[in-house]
């Protein structure tokens, strides 16, 4: 099944570049993982999009809070589907941003989360450690291993900030 990005990304002229970025450089979540995630370098556009999402209250911090949020949303979606009697289309609506220095146990938990919530959750591994990610949004001395963008506007903005990230600066891409 193909990756279905938010409509705002698919309809944007940069949409194909975003898709290329998400598929060009992937690696397994952990050594024995069956799920590959895109590897992304930080850029000024990505930093700006993340800070905008954070200042708008659209960022969930930590694996535990993300698990609770996604479970509550899943219950609500199931109830809505039952009431409507029509299954909804599945596309990415939540984005997980992962620090690149977590332990294997952490990435195994992320994999379980991704398997449970299917195609509506996309994970991206940043070329940034937990301290760099934490300090980016929460200030000096802060750490963050996982952030979830929980609003379609924030997800779309951050994904669009990835346009062009698939290009290799040495021209090998």
Order of alpha helices (4+ residues) and beta strands (2+ residues): alpha-alpha-beta-beta-alpha-beta-alpha-beta-alpha-beta-alpha-beta-alpha
